[in-house]
Amino acid sequence: MHYRFLLFILLLNLNCTKGFNDRSKTSNDDHQFENTVYRVLDLYNAKNQESLNLYVNQDLKLYFLFKRGAHDNLSIQDSIEFNHPIPEYLPYEKLSFHKSLQSIII
C-alpha cells in the first residue's frame, strides 16, 4: 500500500509540473502543489474516481508496483477504479492525514 500511494503522488507531481515553462521554485508554486495534493487525498478518501482520474496524466498513466509471491509485478493503468483494486487482494484503504505532508498516516 505504501508503494502504491507514493507512486501515485510521484505521478501527480509529474503531472502538476508538466505545463510549467519556468522550472524555478516559487512560493506560489509550492502552495499550488500542496493544495493539489490535499485535493487528491480528499478525492481518494471520498472514493471519487471520476474526479480523481482527472489528475492522471494520460501520457504517463498510473504504475502499480506490488509483490505477488517472490516476484515484483508491475501494472500500468489508465485510471484508478476503487471497485477493482490493483492488486485485487489489497483494497484501497482510507487515508488519515493532517494539513502537513510530514504527517500522512497510511
QUIGIRA-V787442 format. One record per backbone hydrogen bond with DSSP energy under -0.5 kcal/mol. NH is the residue of the N-H (numbers start at 0). CO is the residue of the C=O. Records with the same first field share a line. If there is no record, write none. Layout:
BEGIN
NH = CO, CO
END
This chain:
BEGIN
4 = 0
5 = 1
6 = 2
7 = 3
8 = 4
9 = 5
10 = 6
11 = 7
12 = 8
13 = 9
14 = 10
15 = 11
16 = 12
17 = 14
19 = 16
22 = 20
29 = 25
30 = 26
31 = 27
32 = 28
33 = 29
34 = 30
35 = 31
36 = 32
37 = 33
38 = 34
39 = 35
40 = 36
41 = 37
42 = 38
43 = 39
44 = 40
45 = 41
46 = 43
47 = 42
48 = 46
51 = 47
52 = 48
53 = 50
54 = 51
55 = 52
56 = 54
57 = 55
60 = 56
61 = 76
63 = 74
64 = 62
65 = 63, 72
67 = 70
70 = 67
72 = 65
74 = 63
76 = 61, 74
83 = 80
89 = 86
90 = 88
92 = 90
95 = 104
99 = 97
102 = 99
103 = 100
104 = 95
105 = 103
END
